[in-house]
Amino acid sequence: MGETLPTEPITLEARTLSDHPRWQLPLALASLPLLAWLSGLMGAPPVQDLILWALLLLPVAVMTAIALLLRPSGRKLGLRIDGDGLFYPAFHRDPIEWRNVEDVRAFGAGEGEAVLFALHDPPQGGGSKPVGLSRIFGFGSFGIRTDDLDCSIEAVEAAALRNFKLASRAGRFKPREKKVEGTVRGRTAGFGKGRGLRL
């Protein structure tokens, strides 16, 4: 019995991790009762010389705590992989269709693992970190790590490989023109260098 290949694409959406230091809000909230105690609002103040400073700092601490509570988390869409392609703004602001992907591979192990993508026509202005990953591993146009995403590298690998294989099986090939002496001699369609059907 042959292995049954999956027919449904995987949709993966991951958001960037919050870049706000976790200690800011707890510190602001903890300072409120402390300043209220030092200013004498919660019984006799322990130090008379600090009452004025505590009264001046108390409204500042209150406003800071409110601002931290109301401030957006800073999390935004950092990766989307679906049946149409992938969107990875750390590399490029535009989505990448599967027909522009030549190959997908996972490299490394454990904390050093990355999913790398080789593109037929890499867009200009790609992010330095994703491009640097492909240079480190010596493959592809860019790579994805999940250090700053709320998903696992295994989830990225599974979604990328399945959707890439489904797209290739569905015939979503990128036409490539063969030029000989400045003229177009034919077109090929397929993944990989030098492979494909002559059209």
C-alpha positions in Angstrom: 0.0 0.0 0.0 1.4 3.4 -1.0 1.5 6.2 1.4 -1.6 8.5 1.2 -0.5 12.0 0.6 -2.3 14.9 2.3 -4.6 16.9 0.1 -5.5 19.8 2.4 -3.1 22.7 2.8 -2.0 23.9 6.3 -2.7 27.4 7.3 -0.2 28.7 9.9 -0.3 32.2 11.3 2.3 33.4 13.9 2.6 36.7 15.6 5.7 38.4 16.8 6.5 38.2 20.5 5.9 41.3 22.5 9.0 43.6 22.6 7.9 45.2 25.9 10.0 44.3 28.9 7.9 42.2 31.2 9.1 44.0 34.3 7.7 47.4 33.4 4.1 46.9 34.3 4.7 44.9 37.6 7.2 47.5 38.7 4.7 50.3 38.0 1.9 48.6 39.9 4.2 47.7 42.8 5.3 51.3 43.1 1.7 52.6 43.7 1.2 51.2 47.2 4.8 52.0 48.1 4.4 55.6 47.1 1.0 55.8 48.8 2.6 54.5 52.0 5.6 56.9 51.8 3.3 59.8 51.2 1.2 59.1 54.3 -2.0 58.1 52.4 -1.9 54.7 54.0 -1.2 55.5 57.7 1.7 57.3 59.2 4.6 57.9 56.8 7.8 56.1 57.7 10.1 59.0 56.7 8.8 62.6 57.0 11.4 64.0 54.6 10.0 61.8 51.7 6.4 62.8 52.0 6.7 65.6 49.4 8.6 63.5 46.9 6.2 60.6 47.3 3.2 62.9 46.7 4.9 64.2 43.5 5.8 60.7 42.2 2.5 59.1 43.0 0.5 60.7 40.1 3.4 59.9 37.7 3.4 56.3 38.8 -0.4 56.1 38.4 -0.2 57.5 34.8 2.6 55.2 33.9 0.7 52.2 35.1 -2.4 53.2 33.2 -0.3 53.8 30.0 1.3 50.4 30.3 -2.1 48.7 30.8 -3.6 50.5 27.8 -0.5 50.2 25.6 -0.8 47.7 22.7 1.3 44.6 23.1 3.3 45.3 19.9 2.4 41.9 18.6 1.8 41.8 14.8 1.6 39.2 12.1 5.1 37.9 11.7 4.4 34.9 9.4 1.6 33.4 7.4 1.9 30.2 5.4 -1.1 28.8 3.5 -2.0 27.1 0.2 -1.2 30.3 -1.8 2.2 31.0 -0.5 3.9 32.6 2.5 4.1 36.1 4.0 7.2 36.8 6.0 7.6 40.6 6.5 11.0 40.1 8.2 12.2 39.1 4.7 9.9 41.1 2.4 6.8 43.2 2.7 5.0 41.3 -0.1 3.6 37.8 0.0 5.6 35.1 -1.9 3.6 32.7 -4.1 4.5 29.0 -4.2 5.2 29.3 -7.9 8.2 31.5 -7.1 9.6 28.9 -4.6 12.1 26.6 -6.0 12.8 24.4 -2.9 12.2 24.2 0.8 14.5 22.5 3.3 15.0 22.3 7.0 18.6 22.7 8.3 20.2 22.4 11.7 18.9 20.8 14.9 17.4 21.9 18.2 17.8 25.6 18.9 19.8 26.1 15.7 17.2 24.8 13.3 15.9 26.9 10.5 13.5 26.4 7.5 15.2 27.7 4.3 13.5 28.8 1.0 15.1 29.0 -2.4 13.4 31.4 -4.7 13.4 31.6 -8.5 13.6 35.4 -8.5 14.4 36.7 -5.0 13.0 40.2 -4.4 15.3 43.0 -3.7 15.6 44.6 -0.3 15.2 41.4 1.8 15.8 41.5 5.5 19.4 41.0 6.6 18.6 38.4 9.3 16.6 35.9 7.1 19.2 36.3 4.3 22.0 35.8 6.7 20.5 32.5 7.7 20.6 31.2 4.2 24.3 32.3 3.9 25.1 30.5 7.2 23.6 27.2 6.0 24.7 27.7 2.4 21.3 27.2 0.8 18.4 29.2 -0.5 17.4 32.9 -0.6 16.2 33.3 3.0 15.5 31.4 6.2 12.9 31.4 9.0 13.7 31.0 12.7 11.1 31.2 15.4 13.0 33.1 18.1 10.7 36.1 17.8 7.5 34.2 16.7 4.8 32.5 18.8 5.1 29.2 17.0 7.5 26.3 16.8 10.0 25.6 14.1 8.3 22.2 13.6 5.0 23.9 12.8 6.8 26.1 10.2 8.5 23.1 8.6 5.3 21.1 8.5 3.2 23.9 6.9 5.9 24.9 4.5 6.8 21.4 3.2 3.1 20.3 2.9 1.9 23.4 1.1 5.0 23.5 -1.2 4.4 19.8 -2.2 0.7 20.4 -2.7 1.5 23.4 -4.9 4.0 21.4 -7.0 1.5 18.5 -7.4 -1.2 21.0 -8.5 1.1 22.2 -11.2 1.7 25.7 -9.8 4.9 26.1 -11.7 6.7 29.3 -12.5 7.3 29.6 -16.2 10.9 30.3 -17.1 12.0 31.5 -20.5 15.1 30.1 -22.1 17.0 32.7 -24.0 19.5 31.9 -26.7 21.4 34.7 -28.4 18.9 37.2 -27.2 15.8 35.4 -28.5 13.3 33.3 -26.7 13.6 29.6 -27.8 11.1 28.0 -25.5 9.6 27.9 -22.1 10.0 25.4 -19.3 7.9 24.9 -16.2 9.0 23.2 -13.1 10.8 23.3 -9.8 14.6 23.3 -9.5 17.3 24.2 -11.9 17.3 22.6 -15.3 14.2 20.6 -14.6 10.7 20.9 -16.1 8.6 20.3 -19.1 9.3 22.1 -22.4 6.2 24.1 -23.5 
